[in-house]
Amino acid sequence: MTNRRLGSVVTVVLVLTVLVPIGLSVWLAHLQAHETFMRELDAYADRVVLRTQKVLQQAKVTLNEMDQFTGTPCSPEHLQAMCRAAFSNHYIQEVLYVDRLHPLCSSLENTSREVALPPAQRVTPDGYYAWLTTQNDVGIKRIMTALGSERHVVMIDPLSFIDVLPFGSSPISVSLISLKTDRIVASSGNFTPAIWQQLRQTKENQLTFNGELYDIRRFPELGIAVVTQSSLAPLEKGWHRQLLIWLPIGVLLSLLIAFFLLRVLRRLQSPHYRILDAINARDIEVYYQPIIALGSGKVVGAEALARWRQADGRFLTPDIFIPLAEQSGLMPQLTQLIIETVFEDLGLWLQHHPDQHVSINLDPGDLLSKTLPDLLSALLARWRLSASQIALEITERGFADPKVSSPAIAELRRAGHAIYIDDFGTGYSSLSYLQHLEVDILKIDKSFVDALEYKNVTPHIIEMAKALGLAMVAEGVETKGQLEWLRNHGVQFAQGWFYSKALPKDAFMAWAEANLRPDKVTPDAS
């Protein structure tokens, strides 16, 4: 990214850093005020619902008690029981004894009425009859709620359902509506039929209309709806009060985020910190590509290959992040992570398979590390493994300065580790230095395996390795023809997609267990 583009990005980010927290503070102020307002409205609506349920429960208990009366209907004892029930239950206005909706007597009078009660408008799920009626014994034209069983009916003032005082700071009113007739049965505010016609069309429990917020609770078993109502004006006042609290916090947060974001942006743009974060977070994974003995067809081990999974799930290839680690001076930390991961992944498996090994790639700079031999020794002891089970691969660049590389390689070989020359032939053109190196195995680079049909360089590499007594591993074997050619020319080992791609630890161990027997290696069908 150019400096100009980077400057543009930083400018945009800084603008967002200032605006987002301030905008967030405004939103939080509104949210806080809205939540407070809604809590008050919900709390009031819940209290109205509790009152409604309490009134209904009292009515049902009264009916059950009266139905248990076993004496003579409308006898003095019966009349006294009905009067006692109406007197002792606060929400019950009257108790009637009925025969097929025709009142025979009640807690207010002991004679039958001439007019029968209207048919029930609803039957509740638990078997009670419910309706609204204006019939009463005192000649007052007033809607009453009736709840009845087979023999008794209780009359309830609809205001009993909504007679609840609000505790909050917002003025709240409540109305009781008939779901069948859309009639306003009772109301403590300015609720009109026109408002109900707007509300009844929605299935939502809350609706804003004409600057008012309505909470609708329906009771189908009684055929009524309870609507609580509050003006939105207190919400606006509450929002302004909350803004005085949240806005300074948003401004301060903007300044803090801007400061830290600049540091983060500088860090994200640094290759050193990207790879360092990946190492510290152990985001570098290790995959294992099997190595096969061409003579027996038996798997003898694997090469450990680093993989860096990105946030989108894709892997960053080693061709990219290994040079990044080298340029950042982080190869020692990366090598240590890979070595530790190999032991953690396959330490127990290698214990059970002492004839298997894992080869680990070293950077030329790792040869200067004084901690590498101690690290390997400690891990081998901890996992009870032989040094021969951990081979070390070094590219040709690692041998560029024999005065530095030779003593380090000799120490590793004395400890029991096999030394591979990796990617042979792709680095320094002079091959004469081979005879002066203390190494065990030469790895033939994939580029030479791909060019077997030309037969111009690869045979010379093979003959040179034979002359120096070095075993050989051919990389990148992908076809059966390549495999046969290498086997016929005396190459001892091979790895490549013909057998298997690099696998995560569990998949590798499963693959290896299935291919440990000689001549049982199954080529990769994919």
C-alpha positions as CSV (number, residue, x, y, z in Angstrom):
1,M,0.0,0.0,0.0
2,T,1.4,3.4,-1.0
3,N,1.8,6.1,1.6
4,R,-0.9,8.2,0.0
5,R,-3.4,5.3,0.2
6,L,-2.3,4.5,3.7
7,G,-2.8,8.1,4.7
8,S,-6.3,8.1,3.2
9,V,-7.2,4.9,5.1
10,V,-5.9,6.4,8.4
11,T,-7.9,9.6,7.8
12,V,-11.1,7.7,7.2
13,V,-10.5,5.5,10.2
14,L,-9.8,8.5,12.4
15,V,-13.0,10.2,11.2
16,L,-15.0,7.0,12.0
17,T,-13.2,6.8,15.3
18,V,-14.5,10.2,16.2
19,L,-18.0,9.8,14.8
20,V,-18.8,6.3,15.8
21,P,-18.4,6.6,19.6
22,I,-20.3,10.0,19.6
23,G,-23.1,8.5,17.4
24,L,-23.0,5.5,19.7
25,S,-23.4,7.7,22.8
26,V,-26.4,9.4,21.2
27,W,-27.9,6.0,20.4
28,L,-27.2,4.7,23.9
29,A,-28.8,7.8,25.4
30,H,-31.9,7.2,23.3
31,L,-31.8,3.4,24.0
32,Q,-31.5,4.0,27.8
33,A,-34.4,6.5,27.8
34,H,-36.5,4.1,25.6
35,E,-35.7,1.1,27.9
36,T,-36.6,3.1,31.0
37,F,-39.8,4.3,29.4
38,M,-40.7,0.8,28.1
39,R,-39.9,-0.8,31.5
40,E,-42.4,1.5,33.1
41,L,-45.0,0.8,30.5
42,D,-44.4,-2.9,30.6
43,A,-44.3,-3.0,34.4
44,Y,-47.7,-1.2,34.4
45,A,-49.1,-3.5,31.8
46,D,-47.9,-6.5,33.7
47,R,-49.5,-5.2,36.9
48,V,-52.8,-4.8,35.0
49,V,-52.5,-8.3,33.7
50,L,-51.8,-9.6,37.2
51,R,-54.9,-7.7,38.4
52,T,-57.0,-9.2,35.6
53,Q,-55.7,-12.7,36.5
54,K,-56.3,-12.0,40.2
55,V,-59.9,-10.9,39.5
56,L,-60.6,-13.9,37.3
57,Q,-59.1,-16.3,39.9
58,Q,-61.2,-14.8,42.6
59,A,-64.3,-15.2,40.5
60,K,-63.5,-18.8,39.7
61,V,-62.8,-19.6,43.3
62,T,-66.1,-18.1,44.3
63,L,-68.0,-20.1,41.7
64,N,-66.3,-23.3,42.8
65,E,-67.2,-22.6,46.5
66,M,-70.8,-21.8,45.6
67,D,-71.2,-24.9,43.4
68,Q,-70.2,-27.0,46.4
69,F,-73.2,-25.8,48.3
70,T,-75.4,-28.9,49.0
71,G,-78.4,-27.3,50.6
72,T,-81.8,-26.2,49.1
73,P,-81.3,-23.6,46.3
74,C,-82.4,-20.1,47.2
75,S,-83.0,-21.1,50.8
76,P,-82.0,-18.7,53.6
77,E,-78.8,-20.7,54.0
78,H,-78.1,-20.5,50.3
79,L,-78.8,-16.8,50.1
80,Q,-76.6,-16.2,53.2
81,A,-73.8,-18.1,51.5
82,M,-74.1,-16.0,48.3
83,C,-74.2,-12.8,50.4
84,R,-71.2,-13.9,52.3
85,A,-69.3,-14.7,49.1
86,A,-70.1,-11.3,47.6
87,F,-69.1,-9.5,50.8
88,S,-65.9,-11.3,51.4
89,N,-64.5,-11.1,47.8
90,H,-63.6,-7.6,47.0
91,Y,-64.0,-7.9,43.2
92,I,-67.4,-9.7,43.2
93,Q,-70.4,-7.4,43.0
94,E,-73.1,-10.0,43.0
95,V,-73.6,-13.8,43.1
96,L,-76.6,-15.3,41.3
97,Y,-78.1,-18.7,41.3
98,V,-79.3,-19.6,37.7
99,D,-81.3,-22.3,35.9
100,R,-80.4,-22.3,32.2
101,L,-79.4,-18.6,32.4
102,H,-82.6,-17.6,34.3
103,P,-81.7,-16.1,37.7
104,L,-83.7,-17.6,40.5
105,C,-82.1,-15.7,43.3
106,S,-78.9,-13.7,44.1
107,S,-76.9,-12.1,46.9
108,L,-78.9,-8.9,46.3
109,E,-82.4,-10.3,46.1
110,N,-84.1,-13.6,46.9
111,T,-86.7,-13.7,44.2
112,S,-86.4,-14.7,40.5
113,R,-86.0,-12.2,37.7
114,E,-88.3,-11.9,34.8
115,V,-85.6,-11.6,32.2
116,A,-83.0,-14.3,31.6
117,L,-79.3,-13.5,31.2
118,P,-78.0,-13.3,27.6
119,P,-76.2,-16.3,26.2
120,A,-72.5,-16.6,27.1
121,Q,-70.2,-15.0,24.6
122,R,-67.2,-17.2,25.5
123,V,-66.5,-20.5,27.1
124,T,-63.1,-20.5,28.8
125,P,-60.7,-23.4,28.3
126,D,-61.4,-24.5,31.9
127,G,-65.2,-24.6,31.3
128,Y,-66.5,-21.3,32.6
129,Y,-69.0,-19.1,30.7
130,A,-68.1,-15.4,30.2
131,W,-70.0,-12.5,28.7
132,L,-70.8,-8.8,29.1
133,T,-74.2,-7.6,30.2
134,T,-76.1,-4.5,31.4
135,Q,-78.7,-6.5,33.4
136,N,-78.6,-5.9,37.1
137,D,-80.9,-5.7,40.1
138,V,-80.5,-2.0,40.9
139,G,-81.6,-0.5,37.7
140,I,-78.3,1.1,36.7
141,K,-77.4,1.0,33.0
142,R,-73.8,-0.2,33.3
143,I,-71.8,-2.9,31.6
144,M,-70.8,-5.7,33.9
145,T,-68.6,-8.7,33.3
146,A,-70.3,-12.0,34.1
147,L,-68.5,-15.3,34.7
148,G,-70.6,-18.4,35.3
149,S,-70.7,-22.1,35.9
150,E,-73.7,-24.4,35.4
151,R,-75.5,-23.1,38.5
152,H,-74.0,-19.9,39.6
153,V,-72.9,-16.6,38.0
154,V,-70.7,-13.8,39.5
155,M,-71.0,-10.2,38.4
156,I,-67.8,-8.2,38.2
157,D,-67.3,-4.4,37.7
158,P,-65.0,-4.1,34.6
159,L,-63.1,-1.3,36.3
160,S,-61.8,-3.9,38.7
161,F,-59.7,-5.3,35.9
162,I,-57.9,-2.0,35.3
163,D,-58.0,-0.2,38.6
164,V,-54.2,0.0,38.9
165,L,-52.2,3.1,39.8
166,P,-48.9,3.7,37.8
167,F,-45.8,3.9,39.9
168,G,-43.5,5.5,37.2
169,S,-43.0,9.1,36.2
170,S,-44.9,8.8,33.0
171,P,-48.7,9.3,33.0
172,I,-50.3,6.0,31.9
173,S,-54.0,5.1,31.3
174,V,-55.7,1.8,30.6
175,S,-58.8,0.7,28.8
176,L,-60.8,-2.5,28.6
177,I,-62.2,-3.5,25.2
178,S,-64.7,-6.1,24.1
179,L,-63.0,-8.2,21.4
180,K,-66.4,-9.3,20.0
181,T,-68.2,-6.0,19.8
182,D,-65.2,-3.6,19.8
183,R,-66.9,-1.8,22.6
184,I,-64.9,0.2,25.2
185,V,-66.1,-1.5,28.4
186,A,-64.0,0.7,30.8
187,S,-61.3,3.3,30.4
188,S,-59.2,5.6,32.6
189,G,-58.0,7.8,29.8
190,N,-59.1,9.4,26.5
191,F,-59.3,6.1,24.6
192,T,-61.7,6.3,21.6
193,P,-63.3,3.7,19.3
194,A,-61.3,5.2,16.4
195,I,-58.0,4.5,18.1
196,W,-59.1,0.9,18.8
197,Q,-60.0,0.4,15.1
198,Q,-56.4,1.3,14.3
199,L,-55.0,-1.0,17.0
200,R,-57.2,-4.0,16.4
201,Q,-55.7,-4.5,12.9
202,T,-52.2,-5.3,14.2
203,K,-51.1,-8.5,15.7
204,E,-48.2,-6.8,17.5
205,N,-48.4,-6.3,21.3
206,Q,-47.1,-2.7,21.0
207,L,-47.9,0.1,18.5
208,T,-47.1,3.8,18.2
209,F,-50.0,5.9,17.0
210,N,-50.5,9.7,17.0
211,G,-47.7,10.4,19.5
212,E,-48.9,7.7,21.9
213,L,-47.5,4.2,22.7
214,Y,-50.1,1.5,23.2
215,D,-49.5,-1.9,24.8
216,I,-52.1,-4.5,23.9
217,R,-52.8,-7.6,26.0
218,R,-55.6,-9.8,24.7
219,F,-57.6,-12.3,26.8
220,P,-59.5,-14.5,24.3
221,E,-61.0,-16.7,27.0
222,L,-62.9,-13.6,28.3
223,G,-63.3,-11.9,24.9
224,I,-61.6,-8.8,26.2
225,A,-58.4,-6.8,25.5
226,V,-56.5,-4.6,28.0
227,V,-54.8,-1.6,26.4
228,T,-52.3,0.5,28.3
229,Q,-51.5,4.0,26.8
230,S,-48.8,6.6,27.4
231,S,-47.7,9.7,25.7
232,L,-44.2,9.7,24.0
233,A,-43.4,13.1,25.4
234,P,-41.7,11.8,28.6
235,L,-39.6,9.6,26.3
236,E,-38.1,12.7,24.6
237,K,-37.4,14.4,28.0
238,G,-35.8,11.2,29.2
239,W,-33.6,11.0,26.1
240,H,-32.3,14.5,26.6
241,R,-31.4,13.7,30.2
242,Q,-29.6,10.6,29.2
243,L,-27.8,12.5,26.4
244,L,-26.2,14.8,29.0
245,I,-24.7,11.6,30.6
246,W,-23.7,9.6,27.5
247,L,-22.4,12.3,25.2
248,P,-19.3,13.3,27.3
249,I,-18.5,9.5,27.6
250,G,-18.7,9.2,23.8
251,V,-16.3,12.1,23.3
252,L,-13.8,10.7,25.8
253,L,-14.1,7.3,24.2
254,S,-13.5,8.7,20.8
255,L,-10.2,10.3,21.9
256,L,-9.1,7.1,23.6
257,I,-10.0,4.9,20.6
258,A,-8.3,7.3,18.2
259,F,-5.1,7.1,20.3
260,F,-5.1,3.3,20.5
261,L,-6.2,2.8,16.9
262,L,-3.3,4.7,15.6
263,R,-1.0,2.4,17.5
264,V,-2.9,-0.7,16.3
265,L,-2.8,0.5,12.7
266,R,1.0,1.0,12.8
267,R,1.3,-2.4,14.3
268,L,-0.9,-4.1,11.7
269,Q,1.1,-2.5,8.9
270,S,4.3,-4.1,10.4
271,P,5.3,-7.5,9.0
272,H,7.2,-8.1,12.2
273,Y,4.2,-7.8,14.4
274,R,1.9,-9.8,12.1
275,I,4.1,-12.8,12.2
276,L,5.0,-12.3,15.9
277,D,1.3,-12.2,16.8
278,A,0.8,-15.4,14.8
279,I,3.7,-17.1,16.6
280,N,2.6,-15.9,20.1
281,A,-1.0,-17.0,19.4
282,R,0.3,-20.3,18.0
283,D,-1.7,-19.7,14.8
284,I,1.1,-21.5,12.8
285,E,-0.1,-25.0,12.4
286,V,2.0,-28.0,11.3
287,Y,0.9,-30.5,8.5
288,Y,2.7,-33.7,7.8
289,Q,3.5,-35.2,4.3
290,P,4.3,-38.9,4.4
291,I,7.7,-40.2,3.3
292,I,7.6,-43.7,1.7
293,A,10.5,-46.2,1.3
294,L,10.4,-47.1,-2.5
295,G,12.0,-50.5,-1.9
296,S,9.4,-51.8,0.5
297,G,6.5,-49.5,-0.1
298,K,6.3,-48.8,3.7
299,V,5.8,-45.4,5.2
300,V,8.9,-44.4,7.2
301,G,7.9,-41.0,8.5
302,A,6.8,-37.5,7.4
303,E,8.1,-34.0,6.7
304,A,6.7,-31.3,9.0
305,L,5.4,-28.4,7.0
306,A,4.2,-25.1,8.5
307,R,0.8,-23.7,7.6
308,W,-0.6,-20.3,8.6
309,R,-4.4,-20.2,8.6
310,Q,-5.9,-16.7,7.9
311,A,-9.1,-15.2,9.4
312,D,-11.1,-16.3,6.3
313,G,-10.0,-19.9,6.7
314,R,-7.5,-19.9,3.8
315,F,-3.9,-20.8,4.4
316,L,-1.0,-18.4,3.7
317,T,1.7,-20.4,1.9
318,P,5.2,-20.8,3.4
319,D,6.6,-19.2,0.3
320,I,5.1,-16.0,1.7
321,F,5.4,-16.1,5.5
322,I,8.7,-17.9,5.8
323,P,10.5,-15.0,4.0
324,L,8.4,-12.6,6.2
325,A,9.7,-14.3,9.3
326,E,13.3,-14.2,8.0
327,Q,13.1,-10.5,7.2
328,S,11.5,-9.8,10.6
329,G,14.2,-11.8,12.4
330,L,11.6,-14.2,13.9
331,M,12.8,-17.4,12.4
332,P,14.2,-18.7,15.7
333,Q,10.8,-18.2,17.4
334,L,9.0,-19.8,14.4
335,T,11.4,-22.8,14.4
336,Q,10.9,-23.3,18.1
337,L,7.1,-23.2,17.7
338,I,7.2,-25.7,14.9
339,I,9.5,-28.1,16.8
340,E,7.3,-27.9,19.9
341,T,4.2,-28.4,17.8
342,V,5.7,-31.5,16.2
343,F,6.3,-33.1,19.6
344,E,2.9,-32.1,20.9
345,D,1.2,-33.5,17.8
346,L,3.1,-36.7,17.2
347,G,5.2,-37.3,20.4
348,L,2.9,-40.1,21.7
349,W,2.5,-41.6,18.3
350,L,6.3,-41.7,17.7
351,Q,6.7,-43.4,21.1
352,H,4.6,-46.3,19.7
353,H,6.3,-46.3,16.4
354,P,10.1,-46.1,17.1
355,D,10.9,-46.9,13.4
356,Q,9.1,-43.7,12.2
357,H,10.6,-40.3,12.1
358,V,9.6,-36.7,11.4
359,S,11.9,-34.3,9.5
360,I,11.8,-30.6,10.5
361,N,13.1,-27.7,8.3
362,L,15.7,-25.4,9.8
363,D,16.6,-21.9,8.7
364,P,20.3,-21.3,8.1
365,G,20.1,-18.8,11.1
366,D,18.9,-21.7,13.3
367,L,22.4,-23.2,13.1
368,L,23.7,-20.2,15.1
369,S,21.2,-20.8,17.8
370,K,22.7,-22.1,21.0
371,T,19.3,-23.1,22.4
372,L,18.3,-25.4,19.6
373,P,20.3,-28.5,20.7
374,D,19.1,-28.1,24.3
375,L,15.5,-27.7,23.1
376,L,15.6,-30.8,21.0
377,S,17.3,-32.8,23.9
378,A,14.7,-31.6,26.4
379,L,11.8,-32.5,24.2
380,L,13.2,-35.9,23.3
381,A,13.7,-36.7,27.0
382,R,10.2,-35.5,27.9
383,W,8.5,-37.7,25.2
384,R,11.0,-40.5,25.6
385,L,12.0,-40.5,21.9
386,S,15.2,-41.4,20.1
387,A,17.1,-38.6,18.4
388,S,17.0,-40.6,15.2
389,Q,13.2,-40.0,15.1
390,I,13.7,-36.3,14.5
391,A,15.6,-35.5,11.3
392,L,16.6,-31.9,10.4
393,E,16.4,-30.4,6.9
394,I,18.7,-27.6,5.9
395,T,18.6,-25.8,2.6
396,E,21.7,-25.3,0.6
397,R,22.0,-21.7,1.9
398,G,22.6,-23.2,5.3
399,F,25.9,-24.6,4.0
400,A,27.1,-21.4,2.4
401,D,29.6,-20.7,5.2
402,P,31.1,-24.0,6.2
403,K,33.0,-22.5,9.1
404,V,29.7,-21.7,10.7
405,S,27.5,-24.5,9.5
406,S,29.9,-27.5,9.9
407,P,30.4,-27.3,13.7
408,A,26.7,-26.9,14.3
409,I,25.8,-29.7,11.9
410,A,28.4,-32.0,13.5
411,E,27.0,-31.3,17.0
412,L,23.4,-32.2,15.8
413,R,24.7,-35.4,14.1
414,R,26.6,-36.4,17.2
415,A,23.3,-36.1,19.1
416,G,21.8,-38.6,16.8
417,H,19.8,-36.5,14.3
418,A,19.9,-37.3,10.6
419,I,20.7,-34.2,8.5
420,Y,18.9,-33.6,5.2
421,I,20.0,-31.3,2.4
422,D,16.7,-29.8,1.3
423,D,15.8,-28.5,-2.2
424,F,19.2,-29.7,-3.5
425,G,20.2,-28.2,-6.8
426,T,18.1,-25.0,-6.6
427,G,20.6,-22.9,-4.7
428,Y,24.3,-22.8,-5.2
429,S,25.4,-24.1,-8.5
430,S,28.7,-25.6,-7.3
431,L,28.3,-29.2,-6.2
432,S,31.9,-29.8,-5.1
433,Y,31.2,-28.8,-1.5
434,L,29.0,-31.9,-1.0
435,Q,32.1,-34.1,-0.3
436,H,33.0,-31.8,2.6
437,L,29.6,-31.9,4.3
438,E,28.6,-34.2,7.1
439,V,25.0,-35.0,6.0
440,D,23.0,-38.1,5.7
441,I,20.2,-37.6,3.1
442,L,19.9,-35.5,-0.1
443,K,16.4,-34.4,-1.1
444,I,15.8,-34.1,-4.8
445,D,13.8,-31.0,-5.5
446,K,10.4,-31.3,-7.1
447,S,11.5,-29.2,-10.1
448,F,14.0,-32.0,-11.0
449,V,11.4,-34.7,-10.4
450,D,9.1,-32.9,-12.8
451,A,11.9,-32.9,-15.5
452,L,12.6,-36.6,-15.3
453,E,11.6,-37.0,-19.0
454,Y,14.5,-34.7,-20.1
455,K,17.0,-36.9,-18.1
456,N,19.6,-34.3,-18.1
457,V,20.3,-33.2,-14.5
458,T,18.5,-35.6,-12.2
459,P,20.6,-38.7,-13.2
460,H,23.8,-36.7,-12.4
461,I,22.4,-35.7,-9.0
462,I,21.5,-39.3,-8.2
463,E,24.9,-40.6,-9.2
464,M,26.7,-38.0,-7.2
465,A,24.6,-38.9,-4.1
466,K,25.5,-42.6,-4.6
467,A,29.1,-41.8,-4.9
468,L,29.0,-39.8,-1.7
469,G,27.0,-42.6,0.1
470,L,24.0,-40.3,0.7
471,A,20.4,-41.7,0.8
472,M,17.9,-39.8,-1.4
473,V,14.3,-38.5,-0.9
474,A,12.5,-37.4,-4.1
475,E,10.0,-34.6,-3.5
476,G,6.8,-33.8,-5.4
477,V,6.2,-37.3,-6.8
478,E,2.8,-37.1,-8.5
479,T,2.7,-40.0,-11.1
480,K,3.3,-43.7,-11.2
481,G,5.8,-43.1,-14.0
482,Q,7.9,-40.8,-11.9
483,L,7.8,-43.4,-9.0
484,E,9.0,-46.2,-11.3
485,W,11.8,-44.1,-12.8
486,L,13.1,-43.1,-9.4
487,R,12.9,-46.6,-8.0
488,N,14.7,-48.0,-11.0
489,H,17.5,-45.4,-10.6
490,G,18.1,-46.3,-6.9
491,V,16.3,-43.5,-5.1
492,Q,15.4,-44.9,-1.7
493,F,12.5,-42.6,-0.5
494,A,9.8,-40.4,-2.0
495,Q,7.0,-38.0,-1.0
496,G,4.4,-36.3,-3.0
497,W,0.7,-36.1,-4.0
498,F,1.0,-39.5,-5.6
499,Y,0.9,-40.9,-2.1
500,S,-0.7,-38.1,-0.1
501,K,-0.7,-34.3,0.3
502,A,0.4,-32.8,3.6
503,L,-2.2,-33.7,6.3
504,P,-3.2,-32.3,9.7
505,K,-1.9,-34.5,12.6
506,D,-5.0,-36.6,13.1
507,A,-5.4,-37.3,9.4
508,F,-1.7,-38.1,9.1
509,M,-1.7,-40.6,11.9
510,A,-4.8,-42.3,10.6
511,W,-3.2,-42.4,7.1
512,A,0.1,-43.8,8.5
513,E,-1.6,-46.4,10.6
514,A,-3.4,-47.7,7.5
515,N,-0.1,-47.8,5.5
516,L,2.5,-49.1,8.0
517,R,2.7,-52.6,6.4
518,P,5.2,-53.0,3.5
519,D,3.6,-52.7,0.0
520,K,0.3,-51.6,1.5
521,V,0.7,-47.8,0.8
522,T,-2.5,-46.6,-0.9
523,P,-1.9,-43.8,-3.4
524,D,-4.0,-40.7,-2.9
525,A,-7.1,-41.1,-5.1
526,S,-7.8,-37.4,-5.0
